[in-house]
Amino acid sequence: MFEIFIILFSIFVLIAAIAAVEMKDLLSSIMALSVVGFGLVIIFIFLAAPEVVSAQLVIEILCFVSLVVVVNKTSKVDETKLYSMREISPVSAGLFFAIIFIIFGLWGIQDLPKFGEPVMKVSSVYIQKVIAEIGAKNIVTAILMDFRAFNTLIEVVLIITLFVGVATILRKRGRKNAESD
């Protein structure tokens, strides 16, 4: 039963992702993209991953707000030109990635523990290694600084990259005026 919920939410996320790509109105596309992010939050809740849930929520909210600000300051409609027939069509590329997503999703679901079995096997390893290898008195700090530092570093880099990208798009200085051309 547990696996069915994850499969259903994965299909929901996939449909929202396809809708986000296919919409011409950029604000609607951002809304569909945020549905993808919050759908992933629900999947992470089912998988009992509270740290990933909190990180996903923070990143999702920051990305949503920044994308809405950027779209409101720039163009609200997608003006991308269509591909020629010689290039790969978006539908075939989407189907290819959907098949890859389903294959890896089913492969990952097979490795999940059966319902009722303990999920948190990593915590006992962390506790043993903190005492034996690190010798820290505060287990939480040792886990965050030694075992999870790379994850935290990547999250910080993503947030900084997000803000630099938004600042670059919304900058006033250095832009040419369309009226002066």
N, C-alpha and C positions, 0 to 999 in steps of 0.2 A: 504493500500500500504506500509506503514511504517513497519508493522509487517512482510510483505513478505520479505523485505530486511533483516531484522534480522534473519528470518528463513533460508534464503538462505545463509547468512554468517555463521550461526550456522552449517549448513550442510557442508559448505566449511571447517570450522574449524574441524569438526568431521572427515572428509575425510583426512585432513592433519595430524590429530593426529593418525589415523589408519596407514597412510603411514609412519609416524615417528616410530611407534612401529614395523612395519613389515620389514623395511629396514635393511639389514645386514651391509651396508657401514655406518659407524658412522657419517661421515661428511654429507652424504645425509640425514641421520636421523636428524641431528642438523638443517639442512636447513628446513626440513619439520616441525620440532618443532618450529622454528622461524616463519614459516608461521602461525602456530597456534597462537602464541603470537601476531603477527601483525594483524591477523584476529580478535582477541579479541579487539585490539585497534580500528579497524573499527567499531565493534559492540558498543564499548563504545562511539565512536563519534556519532553514530546514537542515542544512549540513552542520549546524552547531558550531559556527565559526564567528564568535562575537567580535573579535578584533577586525576581521575582514569586513563585517557588517558596518562597524563604526567608520572604518577607513573609506568604504564604498559610499556611505551616506555623505560624509564630508566632501569627498571628491565630486560626487554627483551633484550636490547642492551648489558647490562653487562653480562647476562647469555649467550647470543650467543657468545660473544667474549671469555669469560672464557671457555665455552665448546669446542670451536674450538682450543684454546690453549691446553687444557687438552688432546683432541683427537690427536692433532699433536705430543704431547710429549709421548703419550702412544700408544695403539693399535688403528688401523684405521678400524678394522673389528670386528663385534660382534662375539664373540666366545662362546656365551651362549649355553649350552646344551639344547636339546629339552626335553620337558616333556614326561613322560611315559603316557601310555594310562589310567592309574589309576588316574592320577591327572586331574585337570580341564584343559581343552584345552584353549589355548589363544583365539581362535575364540569365544568360548562360553562365556568366561569372557568378551571379548570385546563387544559381543552382549548384555550381561547383563548391562554393564555400558553405552552402547549407548542407551538402552531403558530407563534407569534411567535418563540419560542426556536429552533425548527428553521429558520425562514426566515433569521434573523440568523446562526445557526450556519453554514448552507450558504453564505450570502453571505460570511462571514468566511473560510471554508475556501477559497473560490475565489481569494482574494487571497494565499494562502500561496504561497511560491516552490515550484517543482517540486523533486522529490527530487534532492539532489546539488548544487543551487545554493547559493551562500553565503547564510546567514540573517542574519549579523551585519553589515548594511550601516550601521547606526546608529553603530557604534563608530568608523568612519573619519570620520564627520561630527563626532562628539564630539572626536576628537583634533585635527582641523583647527581647530575653533572654539576649543578650549582654548588653542591656541598663538596663533591670530590675534586673537581677540576678548578673551579673559580675561587671557592672559599669565601664567597660574599655572605654578609650577614643578612642582607635584604634580598630575598629571592626575586621579588618583582623587578627591582632595579637591575639585578644581574640578568634576568631574562630579557628585559627590554634593551639593555646596553650591549650584551654579548651575543645573544641568540637572534634578536629581532632588529639589530641596528641597521643591517643592510636594507630590510624592508622599510624601516622608517626613513632612511636616507633616500630611497627611491620615491617615497610619498612626498617628501619635502621637495625633491627635484621636480616632480610633476606639478606641484602647486606653484612653485616659482616659475616654471615654464609656462603655465597657464596665465599667470599674471603678466609676465613679460609679453606673451603673445597678445593678450587683450590690450595692454598699454601700447604695443606697436600698432595694432589696428586702429585704435582710437586716438592716436597722437594728432595733435594739431600742427605742430611745427614740422616742417619738412614736406608737407603735402602741397601739391600744386592745385591751385584753384581751377575748377572747370570753366569758370567764367572768364578767366584771364587768357585762356587758350584761343 
